[in-house]
Amino acid sequence: MAQVLVLVVESKKLLPRLRFAFAESRILSIPRQLCLKIQRTMISSSSEDEPRTLKDKPVIIDEELAIQNPITTHTGSPEKALWKDNGLWVAVAALLLLLSVLILQILGLAKAVHGSKDPEPLVSWCSPIFAPFGIAVLDGNCNLYPIAQTFKKGAGCIMIPGSQQMSWLKATVAGTALSLILEVLDIAILVLVHSKTRWRGVKMRRPWFTMFTGVAVLGLILVFGIIYGSTLPPGISQRVWIVTYADSPLIYSGELGTAGLRGAIIGWNDGVFSEWKATYFGSWGS
């Protein structure tokens, strides 16, 4: 967005055109009495042989107004078409999107910092073997976890330590802070470096930091997503014993499988859209 904004502003010469448009609007909005003062000053200071006009010399009145250019309506001037130039609105859209992304990053950083301060985060781990009629789960490390009775969703859920989530939060804090610094450097390079500047034959005026950092982040998400999706989270063993109670207490054993891509997508969707309640889960999802 920053590169689009800078390129459009330069190629369309938007800054000088905007300055001229606002300056022209101020000149054309001079009150009638002030215009009469200009005319009287011009008449009194002119001679019969060499009349003076606004084109010859600046006119200063009451030390408040200095006009360096003639007052005209500029009929047909390209500045008049500024507000109809598509480049202006492309630049405005790029600026708004850039600000939106920066605001979202700052809010995400603040939320991640707040979440990383939790000393003992707990996360939900669900499996179909925890339902129906499950009461508790005992794992191979002698940890006993109560089962949330969520039969209608087709799975029972337990709360386990969120060590992986805490690692993600800390990585988000560090990565987002670094990304903001690199984005500011990219914007500074785009604004300050000349468009023809090259380093070892490569154009400098590109958001290099943002591009390389974005690719690196996507690569890390892919790698750790595969690792987390193919292993059980810390805090639970593969072999578990489920305590159930229907007509009488019953204990049976089972083995937990890894989430895989499907489980990761379901878990991500549940986390993002859980506040939609029945709109997301359906009328039977509560």
Backbone as CSV, one residue per row, in Angstrom:
resi,resn,N_x,N_y,N_z,CA_x,CA_y,CA_z,C_x,C_y,C_z
1,MET,0.822,-1.200,0.000,0.000,0.000,0.000,0.864,1.262,0.000
2,ALA,1.945,1.231,0.752,2.836,2.396,0.797,3.468,2.642,-0.571
3,GLN,3.868,1.564,-1.246,4.487,1.733,-2.559,3.484,2.277,-3.568
4,VAL,2.266,1.755,-3.562,1.230,2.270,-4.458,0.978,3.743,-4.176
5,LEU,0.884,4.084,-2.902,0.620,5.481,-2.524,1.720,6.403,-3.030
6,VAL,2.984,6.028,-2.797,4.101,6.882,-3.205,4.178,6.998,-4.726
7,LEU,4.034,5.868,-5.421,4.135,5.896,-6.887,3.023,6.731,-7.521
8,VAL,1.799,6.590,-7.023,0.691,7.362,-7.584,0.856,8.847,-7.288
9,VAL,1.267,9.163,-6.057,1.454,10.575,-5.696,2.517,11.222,-6.571
10,GLU,3.594,10.500,-6.860,4.668,11.074,-7.674,4.297,11.121,-9.149
11,SER,3.740,10.028,-9.662,3.438,9.992,-11.100,2.358,10.999,-11.478
12,LYS,1.409,11.223,-10.593,0.326,12.168,-10.859,0.618,13.574,-10.327
13,LYS,1.791,13.732,-9.659,2.153,15.035,-9.081,1.017,15.565,-8.207
14,LEU,0.543,14.700,-7.302,-0.629,15.054,-6.511,-0.344,16.115,-5.454
15,LEU,0.841,16.069,-4.839,1.120,17.030,-3.771,1.139,18.470,-4.275
16,PRO,1.915,18.795,-5.347,1.865,20.185,-5.816,0.495,20.580,-6.340
17,ARG,-0.215,19.633,-6.945,-1.547,19.962,-7.445,-2.519,20.223,-6.302
18,LEU,-2.387,19.461,-5.215,-3.240,19.707,-4.058,-2.919,21.047,-3.420
19,ARG,-1.611,21.358,-3.299,-1.228,22.654,-2.722,-1.775,23.799,-3.565
20,PHE,-1.661,23.673,-4.888,-2.147,24.729,-5.777,-3.664,24.853,-5.680
21,ALA,-4.364,23.692,-5.610,-5.819,23.733,-5.539,-6.291,24.431,-4.276
22,PHE,-5.657,24.142,-3.135,-6.056,24.785,-1.890,-5.666,26.260,-1.883
23,ALA,-4.477,26.571,-2.437,-4.069,27.979,-2.516,-5.017,28.757,-3.413
24,GLU,-5.420,28.160,-4.538,-6.331,28.817,-5.466,-7.683,29.051,-4.808
25,SER,-8.160,28.066,-4.022,-9.446,28.234,-3.362,-9.395,29.352,-2.334
26,ARG,-8.224,29.520,-1.677,-8.110,30.619,-0.705,-8.112,31.962,-1.415
27,ILE,-7.409,32.037,-2.564,-7.357,33.308,-3.295,-8.738,33.685,-3.810
28,LEU,-9.456,32.684,-4.364,-10.758,32.977,-4.947,-11.813,33.267,-3.886
29,SER,-11.511,32.967,-2.619,-12.458,33.244,-1.551,-12.142,34.541,-0.817
30,ILE,-11.264,35.415,-1.399,-10.959,36.702,-0.777,-12.235,37.538,-0.718
31,PRO,-12.572,38.137,0.428,-13.776,38.943,0.534,-13.748,40.115,-0.449
32,ARG,-14.931,40.541,-0.814,-15.057,41.634,-1.798,-14.350,42.891,-1.333
33,GLN,-14.469,43.251,-0.047,-13.829,44.462,0.457,-12.318,44.389,0.308
34,LEU,-11.738,43.201,0.526,-10.290,43.057,0.386,-9.884,43.195,-1.071
35,CYS,-10.715,42.657,-1.991,-10.423,42.829,-3.412,-10.453,44.303,-3.800
36,LEU,-11.402,45.074,-3.251,-11.467,46.501,-3.540,-10.225,47.220,-3.033
37,LYS,-9.700,46.787,-1.872,-8.461,47.381,-1.356,-7.309,47.147,-2.324
38,ILE,-7.265,45.919,-2.896,-6.196,45.623,-3.859,-6.312,46.548,-5.065
39,GLN,-7.525,46.712,-5.560,-7.711,47.564,-6.730,-7.323,49.011,-6.430
40,ARG,-7.759,49.551,-5.284,-7.426,50.936,-4.941,-5.930,51.128,-4.790
41,THR,-5.253,50.099,-4.181,-3.800,50.209,-4.010,-3.098,50.193,-5.350
42,MET,-3.572,49.358,-6.280,-2.961,49.300,-7.612,-3.153,50.620,-8.345
43,ILE,-4.372,51.230,-8.253,-4.645,52.481,-8.966,-3.815,53.616,-8.406
44,SER,-3.716,53.681,-7.086,-2.981,54.791,-6.469,-1.488,54.696,-6.695
45,SER,-0.971,53.496,-6.869,0.474,53.334,-7.020,0.906,53.278,-8.479
46,SER,-0.047,53.372,-9.432,0.322,53.285,-10.841,0.474,54.683,-11.430
47,SER,1.220,54.780,-12.519,1.409,56.036,-13.237,0.688,55.971,-14.567
48,GLU,0.524,57.148,-15.232,-0.192,57.182,-16.498,0.581,56.468,-17.600
49,ASP,1.925,56.573,-17.584,2.723,55.966,-18.654,2.918,54.466,-18.468
50,GLU,2.932,54.005,-17.201,3.266,52.594,-16.940,2.313,52.039,-15.883
51,PRO,1.151,51.665,-16.279,0.217,51.124,-15.285,0.751,49.802,-14.704
52,ARG,0.473,49.614,-13.466,0.956,48.416,-12.758,-0.190,47.425,-12.620
53,THR,0.101,46.169,-12.830,-0.897,45.104,-12.679,-0.376,44.074,-11.695
54,LEU,-1.246,43.169,-11.369,-0.840,42.105,-10.440,0.232,41.203,-11.035
55,LYS,0.338,41.186,-12.376,1.348,40.331,-13.000,2.739,40.921,-12.860
56,ASP,2.821,42.258,-12.661,4.123,42.910,-12.616,4.829,42.717,-11.289
57,LYS,4.066,42.748,-10.203,4.712,42.813,-8.903,3.733,42.362,-7.826
58,PRO,4.222,41.748,-6.753,3.321,41.376,-5.673,2.709,42.620,-5.030
59,VAL,1.494,42.451,-4.564,0.804,43.524,-3.859,0.569,43.078,-2.437
60,ILE,0.985,43.885,-1.466,0.851,43.530,-0.060,-0.084,44.527,0.593
61,ILE,-1.087,44.054,1.253,-2.054,44.931,1.904,-2.082,44.608,3.391
62,ASP,-1.891,45.656,4.226,-1.917,45.533,5.681,-0.957,44.468,6.193
63,GLU,0.062,44.166,5.436,1.084,43.182,5.792,0.483,41.814,6.089
64,GLU,-0.684,41.515,5.528,-1.329,40.240,5.789,-1.461,39.380,4.537
65,LEU,-1.445,40.011,3.372,-1.693,39.262,2.142,-0.608,39.550,1.135
66,ALA,0.009,38.498,0.597,1.006,38.651,-0.460,0.616,37.716,-1.585
67,ILE,0.397,38.284,-2.762,-0.035,37.488,-3.903,1.069,37.497,-4.937
68,GLN,1.621,36.328,-5.214,2.711,36.217,-6.168,2.219,35.882,-7.564
69,ASN,0.971,35.410,-7.716,0.448,34.998,-9.001,-0.799,35.803,-9.329
70,PRO,-1.116,35.982,-10.583,-2.325,36.712,-10.940,-3.567,35.980,-10.471
71,ILE,-4.598,36.800,-10.106,-5.851,36.204,-9.700,-6.664,35.914,-10.949
72,THR,-6.786,34.644,-11.287,-7.588,34.245,-12.440,-8.418,33.049,-12.046
73,THR,-9.324,32.719,-12.881,-10.155,31.537,-12.609,-9.534,30.263,-13.151
74,HIS,-8.470,30.370,-13.957,-7.765,29.189,-14.493,-8.734,28.258,-15.199
75,THR,-9.537,28.832,-16.053,-10.487,28.007,-16.793,-9.734,27.002,-17.663
76,GLY,-10.104,25.755,-17.509,-9.460,24.711,-18.296,-8.134,24.265,-17.718
77,SER,-7.740,24.753,-16.537,-6.479,24.364,-15.915,-6.547,22.911,-15.475
78,PRO,-5.417,22.156,-15.572,-5.441,20.754,-15.143,-5.741,20.609,-13.667
79,GLU,-5.438,21.658,-12.863,-5.724,21.579,-11.445,-7.219,21.475,-11.191
80,LYS,-8.010,22.071,-12.131,-9.454,22.017,-11.970,-9.971,20.586,-12.070
81,ALA,-9.251,19.738,-12.807,-9.667,18.345,-12.977,-9.071,17.434,-11.916
82,LEU,-8.432,18.007,-10.880,-7.780,17.188,-9.863,-8.773,16.249,-9.191
83,TRP,-9.924,16.771,-8.814,-10.889,15.968,-8.075,-11.541,14.903,-8.948
84,LYS,-11.369,14.996,-10.266,-11.892,13.973,-11.164,-10.812,12.989,-11.602
85,ASP,-9.607,13.172,-11.112,-8.482,12.307,-11.481,-8.570,11.008,-10.686
86,ASN,-8.611,9.881,-11.387,-8.683,8.588,-10.704,-7.465,8.328,-9.826
87,GLY,-6.323,8.910,-10.217,-5.117,8.710,-9.419,-5.266,9.222,-8.000
88,LEU,-5.991,10.315,-7.827,-6.204,10.862,-6.487,-6.954,9.874,-5.608
89,TRP,-7.989,9.266,-6.152,-8.790,8.347,-5.355,-8.074,7.021,-5.127
90,VAL,-7.223,6.621,-6.072,-6.380,5.446,-5.819,-5.431,5.721,-4.656
91,ALA,-4.846,6.926,-4.630,-3.946,7.290,-3.541,-4.694,7.345,-2.210
92,VAL,-5.907,7.878,-2.224,-6.709,7.941,-0.994,-7.030,6.531,-0.500
93,ALA,-7.420,5.645,-1.417,-7.724,4.267,-1.030,-6.488,3.567,-0.473
94,ALA,-5.327,3.770,-1.117,-4.086,3.160,-0.624,-3.734,3.687,0.758
95,LEU,-3.929,4.990,0.980,-3.637,5.578,2.290,-4.550,5.003,3.359
96,LEU,-5.838,4.870,3.066,-6.780,4.328,4.047,-6.471,2.870,4.368
97,LEU,-6.135,2.085,3.336,-5.780,0.682,3.573,-4.493,0.570,4.379
98,LEU,-3.518,1.432,4.074,-2.261,1.421,4.828,-2.514,1.737,6.293
99,LEU,-3.314,2.762,6.558,-3.632,3.112,7.945,-4.405,1.986,8.637
100,SER,-5.309,1.333,7.897,-6.078,0.232,8.483,-5.171,-0.923,8.896
101,VAL,-4.226,-1.270,8.018,-3.302,-2.360,8.337,-2.438,-2.009,9.555
102,LEU,-1.943,-0.777,9.593,-1.119,-0.356,10.725,-1.924,-0.381,12.027
103,ILE,-3.172,0.076,11.978,-4.008,0.078,13.181,-4.283,-1.350,13.638
104,LEU,-4.590,-2.255,12.705,-4.829,-3.647,13.063,-3.580,-4.281,13.671
105,GLN,-2.412,-3.967,13.133,-1.171,-4.508,13.686,-0.934,-4.001,15.108
106,ILE,-1.184,-2.727,15.326,-0.991,-2.160,16.663,-1.968,-2.776,17.661
107,LEU,-3.243,-2.929,17.247,-4.220,-3.566,18.125,-3.845,-5.018,18.397
108,GLY,-3.397,-5.737,17.362,-2.963,-7.116,17.558,-1.781,-7.217,18.501
109,LEU,-0.835,-6.279,18.367,0.313,-6.266,19.267,-0.121,-6.035,20.703
110,ALA,-1.048,-5.099,20.906,-1.528,-4.822,22.266,-2.233,-6.042,22.859
111,LYS,-3.069,-6.725,22.053,-3.760,-7.918,22.537,-2.775,-9.043,22.849
112,ALA,-1.757,-9.196,22.002,-0.766,-10.253,22.238,0.044,-9.979,23.502
113,VAL,0.397,-8.715,23.724,1.128,-8.357,24.951,0.272,-8.666,26.171
114,HIS,-1.011,-8.307,26.099,-1.920,-8.579,27.225,-2.058,-10.080,27.470
115,GLY,-2.225,-10.861,26.378,-2.384,-12.301,26.536,-1.128,-13.006,27.029
116,SER,0.045,-12.497,26.654,1.297,-13.144,27.069,1.599,-12.959,28.551
117,LYS,0.836,-12.088,29.225,1.045,-11.871,30.666,0.302,-12.891,31.514
118,ASP,-0.512,-13.730,30.888,-1.243,-14.764,31.624,-0.257,-15.823,32.103
119,PRO,-0.139,-16.039,33.416,0.888,-16.989,33.902,0.556,-18.445,33.577
120,GLU,-0.746,-18.809,33.573,-1.131,-20.192,33.333,-2.309,-20.247,32.357
121,PRO,-2.047,-20.058,31.083,-3.160,-20.090,30.117,-3.668,-21.515,29.921
122,LEU,-4.969,-21.637,29.750,-5.601,-22.922,29.477,-6.308,-22.848,28.132
123,VAL,-6.251,-23.943,27.392,-6.910,-23.995,26.087,-7.770,-25.247,26.016
124,SER,-8.742,-25.208,25.119,-9.666,-26.320,24.963,-9.116,-27.338,23.973
125,TRP,-9.202,-28.631,24.349,-8.825,-29.728,23.460,-10.010,-30.681,23.390
126,CYS,-10.507,-30.888,22.177,-11.738,-31.653,22.000,-11.479,-32.931,21.221
127,SER,-12.284,-33.938,21.514,-12.178,-35.208,20.790,-13.515,-35.929,20.856
128,PRO,-13.886,-36.633,19.780,-15.157,-37.380,19.812,-15.176,-38.492,20.858
129,ILE,-13.996,-39.028,21.241,-14.014,-40.135,22.203,-14.316,-39.654,23.620
130,PHE,-14.328,-38.331,23.839,-14.678,-37.819,25.159,-16.191,-37.778,25.361
131,ALA,-16.940,-38.066,24.307,-18.395,-38.032,24.395,-18.933,-39.299,23.723
132,PRO,-20.109,-39.815,24.074,-21.028,-39.227,25.042,-20.814,-39.740,26.455
133,PHE,-21.423,-39.085,27.386,-21.464,-39.469,28.794,-20.110,-39.401,29.473
134,GLY,-19.129,-38.697,28.887,-17.834,-38.591,29.532,-17.891,-37.639,30.711
135,ILE,-17.182,-37.991,31.773,-17.109,-37.147,32.974,-15.727,-36.559,33.123
136,ALA,-14.691,-37.376,32.943,-13.319,-36.915,33.135,-12.387,-37.755,32.276
137,VAL,-11.179,-37.219,32.063,-10.140,-37.900,31.292,-8.906,-38.009,32.165
138,LEU,-8.344,-39.200,32.216,-7.088,-39.438,32.926,-6.040,-39.800,31.893
139,ASP,-4.924,-39.057,31.867,-3.892,-39.363,30.873,-2.768,-40.159,31.515
140,GLY,-1.757,-40.477,30.713,-0.651,-41.297,31.193,0.235,-40.598,32.200
141,ASN,0.097,-39.305,32.362,0.870,-38.557,33.358,0.091,-38.338,34.649
142,CYS,-0.996,-39.086,34.805,-1.857,-39.007,35.985,-2.525,-37.647,36.144
143,ASN,-2.716,-36.951,35.030,-3.473,-35.695,35.066,-4.937,-35.999,34.825
144,LEU,-5.803,-35.443,35.656,-7.237,-35.674,35.554,-7.900,-34.391,35.051
145,TYR,-8.608,-34.500,33.942,-9.248,-33.333,33.328,-10.753,-33.560,33.265
146,PRO,-11.553,-32.663,33.837,-13.006,-32.761,33.683,-13.393,-32.524,32.213
147,ILE,-14.444,-33.207,31.783,-14.921,-33.067,30.412,-16.111,-32.116,30.391
148,ALA,-16.037,-31.141,29.517,-17.178,-30.254,29.299,-18.225,-31.026,28.514
149,GLN,-19.459,-31.003,28.991,-20.519,-31.799,28.376,-21.046,-31.078,27.126
150,THR,-20.364,-31.290,26.012,-20.750,-30.643,24.756,-21.154,-31.720,23.744
151,PHE,-22.123,-32.564,24.140,-22.489,-33.699,23.300,-23.065,-33.254,21.955
152,LYS,-23.848,-32.178,21.954,-24.529,-31.776,20.736,-23.572,-31.358,19.636
153,LYS,-22.347,-30.983,20.003,-21.358,-30.622,18.990,-20.590,-31.851,18.499
154,GLY,-20.884,-33.010,19.061,-20.249,-34.230,18.601,-18.899,-34.497,19.233
155,ALA,-18.521,-33.744,20.266,-17.221,-33.945,20.895,-17.279,-33.409,22.316
156,GLY,-16.466,-34.027,23.175,-16.267,-33.500,24.512,-14.944,-32.765,24.567
157,CYS,-14.833,-31.791,25.432,-13.636,-30.946,25.480,-13.070,-30.899,26.891
158,ILE,-11.750,-30.875,26.975,-11.053,-30.698,28.244,-10.156,-29.463,28.130
159,MET,-9.770,-28.918,29.274,-8.897,-27.755,29.315,-7.497,-28.201,29.700
160,ILE,-6.524,-27.939,28.820,-5.132,-28.325,29.066,-4.247,-27.078,29.050
161,PRO,-3.019,-27.173,29.576,-2.125,-26.000,29.568,-1.836,-25.524,28.143
162,GLY,-1.921,-24.230,27.921,-1.719,-23.660,26.581,-0.286,-23.242,26.345
163,SER,0.652,-24.185,26.424,2.061,-23.845,26.231,2.344,-23.440,24.784
164,GLN,1.728,-24.127,23.830,1.921,-23.752,22.426,1.341,-22.370,22.149
165,GLN,0.169,-22.099,22.708,-0.454,-20.797,22.498,0.391,-19.676,23.093
166,MET,1.000,-19.950,24.259,1.869,-18.940,24.859,3.091,-18.674,23.981
167,SER,3.624,-19.722,23.362,4.751,-19.523,22.441,4.328,-18.685,21.241
168,TRP,3.126,-18.948,20.708,2.613,-18.159,19.583,2.444,-16.695,19.990
169,LEU,1.928,-16.456,21.198,1.719,-15.077,21.647,3.044,-14.329,21.765
170,LYS,4.041,-14.965,22.337,5.346,-14.314,22.488,5.984,-14.071,21.114
171,ALA,5.844,-15.048,20.217,6.373,-14.845,18.861,5.615,-13.732,18.142
172,THR,4.303,-13.618,18.398,3.515,-12.543,17.791,3.964,-11.184,18.291
173,VAL,4.241,-11.087,19.581,4.719,-9.810,20.145,6.029,-9.399,19.483
174,ALA,6.987,-10.329,19.441,8.290,-10.001,18.855,8.173,-9.750,17.352
175,GLY,7.435,-10.618,16.650,7.326,-10.484,15.200,6.577,-9.237,14.769
176,THR,5.487,-8.904,15.462,4.714,-7.717,15.098,5.494,-6.442,15.378
177,ALA,6.185,-6.403,16.516,7.005,-5.225,16.820,8.101,-5.038,15.771
178,LEU,8.765,-6.151,15.403,9.796,-6.065,14.368,9.196,-5.651,13.030
179,SER,8.017,-6.175,12.705,7.369,-5.831,11.435,7.049,-4.345,11.363
180,LEU,6.569,-3.775,12.457,6.242,-2.347,12.468,7.489,-1.500,12.241
181,ILE,8.604,-1.902,12.866,9.860,-1.157,12.677,10.308,-1.237,11.222
182,LEU,10.261,-2.443,10.645,10.685,-2.617,9.252,9.756,-1.891,8.279
183,GLU,8.461,-1.855,8.593,7.517,-1.141,7.731,7.790,0.360,7.744
184,VAL,8.124,0.887,8.915,8.473,2.309,8.999,9.728,2.595,8.177
185,LEU,10.716,1.689,8.226,11.927,1.853,7.412,11.593,1.792,5.921
186,ASP,10.708,0.872,5.544,10.296,0.785,4.135,9.636,2.078,3.670
187,ILE,8.753,2.623,4.493,8.073,3.866,4.130,9.075,5.005,4.011
188,ALA,10.047,5.052,4.941,11.067,6.101,4.883,11.893,5.999,3.600
189,ILE,12.251,4.773,3.206,13.019,4.579,1.970,12.194,4.996,0.760
190,LEU,10.916,4.613,0.741,10.056,4.968,-0.384,9.908,6.479,-0.531
191,VAL,9.868,7.183,0.593,9.637,8.628,0.560,10.922,9.396,0.297
192,LEU,12.033,8.967,0.893,13.255,9.770,0.875,14.229,9.399,-0.239
193,VAL,14.236,8.143,-0.672,15.217,7.704,-1.657,14.728,8.054,-3.061
194,HIS,15.645,8.495,-3.906,15.297,8.845,-5.276,14.896,7.598,-6.044
195,SER,13.946,7.757,-6.967,13.405,6.608,-7.692,14.445,5.895,-8.550
196,LYS,15.530,6.575,-8.939,16.552,5.965,-9.792,17.738,5.421,-9.000
197,THR,17.688,5.523,-7.676,18.786,5.033,-6.856,18.860,3.512,-6.908
198,ARG,20.057,3.003,-7.129,20.255,1.557,-7.192,21.391,1.140,-6.273
199,TRP,21.315,-0.075,-5.780,22.379,-0.652,-4.969,22.743,-1.990,-5.589
200,ARG,23.972,-2.037,-6.153,24.437,-3.222,-6.874,23.467,-3.608,-7.990
201,GLY,22.973,-2.597,-8.670,22.093,-2.809,-9.802,20.641,-3.061,-9.461
202,VAL,20.301,-3.079,-8.177,18.923,-3.346,-7.754,18.286,-2.040,-7.297
203,LYS,17.061,-1.803,-7.732,16.360,-0.593,-7.322,16.143,-0.596,-5.811
204,MET,16.527,0.494,-5.187,16.362,0.603,-3.741,14.917,0.918,-3.358
205,ARG,14.210,1.565,-4.248,12.887,2.068,-3.886,11.835,0.973,-4.006
206,ARG,11.905,0.029,-3.130,10.947,-1.061,-3.042,10.773,-1.400,-1.560
207,PRO,9.598,-1.899,-1.171,9.418,-2.309,0.241,10.066,-3.664,0.510
208,TRP,11.407,-3.697,0.395,12.124,-4.967,0.504,11.925,-5.621,1.868
209,PHE,12.037,-4.845,2.940,11.900,-5.419,4.284,10.542,-6.082,4.458
210,THR,9.486,-5.392,4.041,8.136,-5.920,4.201,7.936,-7.184,3.369
211,MET,8.452,-7.192,2.139,8.272,-8.364,1.276,8.984,-9.580,1.844
212,PHE,10.250,-9.431,2.210,11.014,-10.573,2.720,10.479,-11.038,4.072
213,THR,10.104,-10.086,4.929,9.570,-10.455,6.242,8.243,-11.190,6.086
214,GLY,7.389,-10.722,5.153,6.111,-11.396,4.931,6.291,-12.829,4.474
215,VAL,7.229,-13.061,3.555,7.498,-14.426,3.088,8.036,-15.287,4.228
216,ALA,8.927,-14.711,5.048,9.485,-15.472,6.172,8.405,-15.846,7.181
217,VAL,7.500,-14.922,7.470,6.419,-15.208,8.420,5.513,-16.309,7.881
218,LEU,5.160,-16.234,6.604,4.331,-17.295,6.015,5.029,-18.651,6.083
219,GLY,6.345,-18.653,5.844,7.097,-19.900,5.945,7.091,-20.462,7.357
220,LEU,7.271,-19.595,8.357,7.259,-20.051,9.757,5.884,-20.592,10.143
221,ILE,4.827,-19.889,9.716,3.477,-20.361,10.028,3.241,-21.741,9.413
222,LEU,3.714,-21.934,8.184,3.546,-23.229,7.519,4.284,-24.328,8.267
223,VAL,5.557,-24.064,8.623,6.369,-25.093,9.292,5.781,-25.461,10.649
224,PHE,5.505,-24.447,11.487,5.006,-24.740,12.830,3.571,-25.247,12.781
225,GLY,2.798,-24.833,11.757,1.461,-25.379,11.612,1.497,-26.874,11.334
226,ILE,2.439,-27.291,10.480,2.593,-28.725,10.191,3.036,-29.476,11.446
227,ILE,3.985,-28.887,12.186,4.485,-29.557,13.403,3.378,-29.691,14.438
228,TYR,2.657,-28.590,14.687,1.607,-28.628,15.704,0.437,-29.507,15.276
229,GLY,0.152,-29.532,13.961,-0.954,-30.345,13.493,-0.662,-31.837,13.475
230,SER,0.613,-32.203,13.508,0.988,-33.617,13.436,1.468,-34.172,14.771
231,THR,1.383,-33.397,15.839,1.779,-33.859,17.172,0.717,-33.460,18.184
232,LEU,0.648,-34.187,19.251,-0.248,-33.821,20.345,0.350,-32.657,21.130
233,PRO,-0.480,-31.797,21.668,0.045,-30.669,22.438,0.637,-31.150,23.757
234,PRO,1.606,-30.411,24.299,2.124,-30.755,25.627,1.013,-30.697,26.675
235,GLY,1.064,-31.622,27.625,0.058,-31.631,28.681,-0.958,-32.741,28.544
236,ILE,-0.859,-33.523,27.481,-1.773,-34.651,27.295,-0.993,-35.793,26.639
237,SER,-1.254,-37.001,27.058,-0.568,-38.159,26.471,-1.475,-38.802,25.433
238,GLN,-0.869,-39.668,24.609,-1.647,-40.316,23.565,-2.649,-41.299,24.158
239,ARG,-2.209,-42.097,25.130,-3.103,-43.046,25.781,-3.836,-42.350,26.918
240,VAL,-5.163,-42.444,26.902,-5.979,-41.817,27.938,-7.041,-42.813,28.389
241,TRP,-7.603,-42.513,29.590,-8.707,-43.295,30.132,-9.872,-42.337,30.388
242,ILE,-11.044,-42.713,29.873,-12.205,-41.842,29.972,-13.182,-42.439,30.982
243,VAL,-13.545,-41.600,31.933,-14.534,-41.988,32.942,-15.900,-41.542,32.445
244,THR,-16.830,-42.475,32.308,-18.173,-42.162,31.839,-19.193,-42.599,32.883
245,TYR,-20.380,-42.046,32.737,-21.472,-42.471,33.626,-22.785,-42.332,32.861
246,ALA,-23.400,-43.467,32.584,-24.737,-43.480,32.005,-25.668,-44.087,33.042
247,ASP,-25.837,-45.394,33.011,-26.594,-46.062,34.070,-25.690,-46.403,35.241
248,SER,-24.395,-46.580,34.948,-23.425,-46.913,35.993,-22.058,-46.411,35.551
249,PRO,-21.137,-46.199,36.505,-19.785,-45.721,36.139,-19.084,-46.737,35.249
250,LEU,-18.321,-46.190,34.290,-17.589,-47.045,33.370,-16.311,-46.335,32.957
251,ILE,-15.219,-47.077,32.900,-13.940,-46.525,32.469,-13.472,-47.307,31.247
252,TYR,-13.117,-46.587,30.201,-12.558,-47.243,29.026,-11.368,-46.439,28.529
253,SER,-10.469,-47.112,27.820,-9.240,-46.474,27.352,-9.360,-46.145,25.870
254,GLY,-8.533,-45.223,25.445,-8.513,-44.838,24.043,-7.214,-44.132,23.718
255,GLU,-6.994,-43.915,22.452,-5.802,-43.207,21.996,-6.211,-41.954,21.235
256,LEU,-5.589,-40.862,21.595,-5.872,-39.593,20.938,-5.072,-39.485,19.652
257,GLY,-5.688,-38.983,18.628,-4.995,-38.724,17.375,-4.651,-37.244,17.246
258,THR,-3.748,-36.966,16.350,-3.362,-35.568,16.126,-4.464,-34.838,15.360
259,ALA,-4.428,-33.517,15.453,-5.494,-32.711,14.855,-5.457,-32.768,13.338
260,GLY,-4.258,-32.703,12.752,-4.161,-32.642,11.301,-4.694,-31.318,10.765
261,LEU,-4.726,-31.208,9.463,-5.187,-29.967,8.859,-6.663,-29.717,9.154
262,ARG,-7.471,-30.769,9.059,-8.908,-30.603,9.316,-9.156,-30.132,10.743
263,GLY,-8.509,-30.778,11.696,-8.697,-30.382,13.093,-8.218,-28.967,13.366
264,ALA,-7.095,-28.594,12.716,-6.581,-27.237,12.912,-7.562,-26.201,12.359
265,ILE,-8.145,-26.493,11.188,-9.115,-25.561,10.593,-10.361,-25.455,11.468
266,ILE,-10.851,-26.607,11.964,-12.034,-26.580,12.822,-11.757,-25.799,14.098
267,GLY,-10.601,-26.061,14.719,-10.255,-25.345,15.943,-10.114,-23.849,15.714
268,TRP,-9.482,-23.484,14.574,-9.311,-22.061,14.263,-10.666,-21.399,14.041
269,ASN,-11.538,-22.071,13.282,-12.865,-21.501,13.029,-13.670,-21.364,14.320
270,ASP,-13.609,-22.386,15.178,-14.338,-22.310,16.445,-13.850,-21.145,17.294
271,GLY,-12.528,-20.933,17.288,-11.990,-19.832,18.078,-12.377,-18.471,17.538
272,VAL,-12.361,-18.333,16.211,-12.662,-17.034,15.606,-14.144,-16.704,15.680
273,PHE,-15.001,-17.724,15.412,-16.437,-17.455,15.278,-17.254,-17.909,16.475
274,SER,-16.601,-18.252,17.585,-17.350,-18.756,18.739,-18.328,-17.728,19.294
275,GLU,-18.007,-16.434,19.167,-18.899,-15.395,19.680,-20.174,-15.267,18.854
276,TRP,-20.219,-15.858,17.687,-21.441,-15.823,16.872,-22.487,-16.807,17.388
277,LYS,-22.065,-17.710,18.282,-22.938,-18.667,18.942,-23.799,-19.428,17.924
278,ALA,-25.135,-19.301,18.027,-26.015,-20.098,17.164,-25.850,-19.768,15.685
279,THR,-25.417,-18.529,15.379,-25.206,-18.171,13.975,-24.115,-19.037,13.358
280,TYR,-23.086,-19.399,14.159,-21.986,-20.222,13.649,-22.248,-21.711,13.906
281,PHE,-22.620,-22.070,15.166,-22.763,-23.476,15.512,-24.110,-24.042,15.074
282,GLY,-25.062,-23.191,14.788,-26.404,-23.659,14.475,-27.286,-23.660,15.723
283,SER,-28.547,-23.934,15.537,-29.468,-23.879,16.661,-29.207,-24.952,17.694
284,TRP,-28.450,-26.005,17.314,-28.154,-27.077,18.243,-26.749,-26.965,18.817
285,GLY,-26.053,-25.850,18.536,-24.632,-25.786,18.893,-24.357,-25.309,20.286
286,SER,-25.363,-24.898,21.067,-25.087,-24.385,22.407,-25.124,-25.490,23.431
